[in-house]
Amino acid sequence: MINNISDDERAKFYKSHRNRSSTTYKKKHLTQYNREFSDLTHASSTMSVLEVGCGTGIFLRYLEACQYREIVGVDIDKNLAAALEDLKQSEIYLDDVTKILKNELGDRRFDRIVLHDVAEHLELPVLINLMKLLRSHINDDGILLLRVPNVESPWGLRMFFGSFDHVTPLGPGRMFELGIMTGWSCDGCYPQEPNRLLRRLKERLFNKTIGALLSYHPEIWTANLLAVYKVQENTESDIFL
C-alpha cells in the first residue's frame, strides 16, 4: 500500500493511463461468464443485475447478449461514455458510485450485484462502506459476486502488485472476514480458472503436485478468485470500523 499518495492522486494517475477502448464481445466471454456468473450464482435472464465498476462494458455486453431483464452499469470514470455507447439495453451511470447508489438508483433493488476487479482498488474503509451500502440494493434472496486478485496464491501476487492502484490485498480468508464486517455472509470462494479445458486440467495437476510437496499451501491457487455473498440476517456489522 502506498500511504503517501492520496486517494484523489491515485485515482487521477489511474485514469490518466486507463485503457478505455471498447471491448469486442466474443464467444469466449459467453463461456467465461456462463461459468463464473450464471452457473456460480444460479442467475437467469429473468433477473435484474447491477455491475459496479463496469469499465468498458464486456460483462454488460454478456448480459445484453443473454437478454437479462434489467441491466445497470456504474463506473466513476466519465470518460468511458464513448466505449459504452453501443449498449442499448443497459442503464449506464458514470459518476461517484456512492452518489449514484443513494440518488439515481435510490430504493431500487437487484437480484444480482457484481464487482469485477473493483474491491482491490478501494481502501478498506471505503470498501466496507460500499458493501454496507449495497445491502440496501439487493433483493432478499439476491447474491453479491466479487472477483479480486488472490494474494494468498503466489500467482495472485503478480496480479495484485502489478499496479500501484491496487491498495487492499484480498484472499479467501479476508473475503470471509469482509463479509462479517459488512453484514454479508460469504457462501464460498472459488478459483477463476482458464476457459480452455486442457489448460484448466494442466493447472490443476501442476498446483496439486506443488501442494503435495508443501506443508502449507494456498486454499485456492488461481491468480484471481470469485467470492459469493448473501445478506446476513440480524447483522451487527456496524460495530466494525
For each residue, the residues with C-beta under 8 A, 3 or more apart:
1: 167 168
2: 5 10 164 167
3:
4:
5: 2 9 10 13 164
6: 9 10
7: 10 11 123 126
8: 11 12
9: 5 6 12 13
10: 2 5 6 7 13 14 164 165 167
11: 7 8 14 15 76 165
12: 8 9 15 16
13: 5 9 10 16 17 164 165
14: 10 11 17 18 121 163 165
15: 11 12 18 77 79
16: 12 13
17: 13 14
18: 14 15 77
19: 56
20: 56 77 79 80 82 83
21: 56 83
22: 56 57 82 83 84 86
23: 56 57 58 61 83
24:
25: 29 58 61 62 65
26: 29 30
27: 30 31
28: 31 32 195
29: 25 26 32 33 58 61 62
30: 26 27 33 34 62 65 66
31: 27 28 34 35 195
32: 28 29 35 36 195
33: 29 30 36 37 38 59 62
34: 30 31 37 38 39
35: 31 32 38 39 40
36: 32 33 39 40 147 192 226
37: 33 34 40 41 43 59 62 112 114 145
38: 33 34 35 41 42 43 44 66
39: 34 35 36 42
40: 35 36 37 145 190 226 228
41: 37 38 112 143 145 228
42: 38 39 143
43: 37 38 47 49 111 112 143
44: 38 47
45: 66 67 68 69
46: 69
47: 43 44 68 69 70 110 111 112
48: 68 69 70 71 72 109 110 111 112 139
49: 43 63 68 70 71 72 110 111 112 113 114
50: 72 73 74 105 110 112 113 114 137
51: 54 59 60 63 71 72 73 74 113 114 115 116
52: 74 97 113 114 115 118 130 134
53: 74 75 76 97 115 116 117 118 121
54: 51 57 59 60 73 74 75 80 84 92
55: 58 75 80 116 117
56: 19 20 21 22 23 80 83 84
57: 22 23 54 60 61 73 80 83 84 87 90
58: 23 25 29 55 61 62
59: 33 37 51 54 62 63 114 116
60: 51 54 57 63 64 71 73 84 87 90
61: 23 25 29 57 58 64 65 87
62: 25 29 30 33 37 58 59 65 66
63: 49 51 59 60 66 68 71 90
64: 60 61 67 68 71 87 88 89 90
65: 25 30 61 62
66: 30 38 45 62 63
67: 45 64 89
68: 45 47 48 49 63 64 71
69: 45 46 47 48
70: 47 48 49 110
71: 48 49 51 60 63 64 68 89 90 91
72: 48 49 50 51 90 91 92 93 105 108 110
73: 50 51 54 57 60 84 87 90 91 92 93
74: 50 51 52 53 54 92 93 94 97 100 101
75: 53 54 55 80 93 94 97
76: 11 53 94 95 96 97
77: 15 18 20 80 94
78: 81 94 95
79: 15 20 82
80: 20 54 55 56 57 75 77 83 84 94
81: 78 84 85 92 94
82: 20 22 79 85
83: 20 21 22 23 56 57 80
84: 22 54 56 57 60 73 80 81 87 90 92
85: 81 82
86: 22
87: 57 60 61 64 73 84 90 92
88: 64
89: 64 67 71
90: 57 60 63 64 71 72 73 84 87
91: 71 72 73
92: 54 72 73 74 81 84 87
93: 72 73 74 75 100 104 105
94: 74 75 76 77 78 80 81
95: 76 78 99 100 104
96: 76 99 100
97: 52 53 74 75 76 100 101 130
98: 101 102 129 130 133
99: 95 96 102 103 104
100: 74 93 95 96 97 103 104 105
101: 74 97 98 104 105 133 134 137
102: 98 99 105 106 133
103: 99 100 106
104: 93 95 99 100 101
105: 50 72 93 100 101 102 108 137
106: 102 103
107: 136
108: 72 105 137
109: 48 136 137 138 139 142
110: 47 48 49 50 70 72 113 137 138 139 142
111: 43 47 48 49 139 141 142 143
112: 37 41 43 47 48 49 50 142 143 144 145
113: 49 50 51 52 110 134 137 138 142 143 144 145
114: 37 49 50 51 52 59 144 145
115: 51 52 53 118 119 144 145 146 147
116: 51 53 55 59 147
117: 53 55 120 121 147 148 149 224
118: 52 53 115 121 122 146
119: 115 122 127 146 148 168 170
120: 117 148 149 160 166 167 168 169 170
121: 14 53 117 118 165 166 167 168
122: 118 119 126 127 130 167 168
123: 7 126 127 167 168
124: 127 128 168 241
125: 128 129 241
126: 7 122 123 129 130
127: 119 122 123 124 130 131 168 178
128: 124 125 131 132 178 181 182 240 241
129: 98 125 126 132 133
130: 52 97 98 122 126 127 133 134
131: 127 128 134 135 144 178 182 183 184
132: 128 129 135 182 183 237 238
133: 98 101 102 129 130 136 137
134: 52 101 113 130 131 137 138 144
135: 131 132 138 182 183 184 231
136: 107 109 133
137: 50 101 105 108 109 110 113 133 134
138: 109 110 113 134 135 142 143 144 231
139: 48 109 110 111 142
140: 231
141: 111 230
142: 109 110 111 112 113 138 139 230 231
143: 41 42 43 111 112 113 138 187 228 229 230
144: 112 113 114 115 131 134 138 184 228 229 230
145: 37 40 41 112 113 114 115 226 227 228 229
146: 115 118 119 175 226 227 229
147: 36 115 116 117 192 224 225 226 227
148: 117 119 120 170 175 224 225 227
149: 117 120 156 159 160 166 169 170 223 224
150: 153 155 156 159 170 171 172 218 220 222 223 224 225
151: 156 157 160 169 170 171
152: 156 171 172 173 218 219 220
153: 150 156 157 171 218 220 221 222 223
154: 157 218
155: 150 158 159 221 222 223
156: 149 150 151 152 153 159 160 171 222 223 224 225
157: 151 153 154 160 161
158: 155 161 162 223
159: 149 150 155 156 162 223 224
160: 120 149 151 156 157 166 169
161: 157 158 166
162: 158 159 166
163: 14 166
164: 2 5 10 13
165: 10 11 13 14 121
166: 120 121 149 160 161 162 163 169
167: 1 2 10 120 121 122 123
168: 1 119 120 121 122 123 124 127
169: 120 149 151 160 166 174
170: 119 120 148 149 150 151 174 175 178
171: 150 151 152 153 156 174 175 218 220 225
172: 150 152 175 176 189 219 220 225 227
173: 152 176 177
174: 169 170 171 177 178
175: 146 148 170 171 172 178 179 186 189 225 227
176: 172 173 179 180 186 189
177: 173 174 180 181
178: 127 128 131 170 174 175 181 182 184 186
179: 175 176 182 184 185 186 229 232
180: 176 177 237 240
181: 128 177 178 237 240 241
182: 128 131 132 135 178 179 237 240
183: 131 132 135 231 232 235 237 238
184: 131 135 144 178 179 229 230 231 232
185: 179 229 230 231 232
186: 175 176 178 179 189 227 228 229
187: 143 228 229 230
188: 227 228
189: 172 175 176 186 219 220 225 226 227 228
190: 40 220 225 226 227 228
191: 220 221 222 225 226
192: 36 147 222 223 224 225 226
193: 200 203 204 222
194: 199 200 203
195: 28 31 32 199 200
196: 199 200
197: 200 201
198: 201 202
199: 194 195 196 202 203
200: 193 194 195 196 197 203 204
201: 197 198 204 205
202: 198 199 205 206
203: 193 194 199 200 206 207 221 222
204: 193 200 201 207 208
205: 201 202 208 209
206: 202 203 209 210
207: 203 204 210 211 221
208: 204 205 211 212
209: 205 206 212 213
210: 206 207 213 214 217
211: 207 208 214 217 221
212: 208 209
213: 209 210
214: 210 211 217
215:
216:
217: 210 211 214 221
218: 150 152 153 154 171 221
219: 152 172 189
220: 150 152 153 171 172 189 190 191 225
221: 153 155 191 203 207 211 217 218
222: 150 153 155 156 191 192 193 203 225
223: 149 150 153 155 156 158 159 192
224: 117 147 148 149 150 156 159 192
225: 147 148 150 156 171 172 175 189 190 191 192 220 222
226: 36 40 145 146 147 189 190 191 192
227: 145 146 147 148 172 175 186 188 189 190
228: 40 41 143 144 145 186 187 188 189 190
229: 143 144 145 146 179 184 185 186 187
230: 141 142 143 144 184 185 187
231: 135 138 140 142 183 184 185 235
232: 179 183 184 185 235 237
233:
234:
235: 183 231 232
236: 239
237: 132 180 181 182 183 232 240
238: 132 183
239: 236
240: 128 180 181 182 237
241: 124 125 128 181
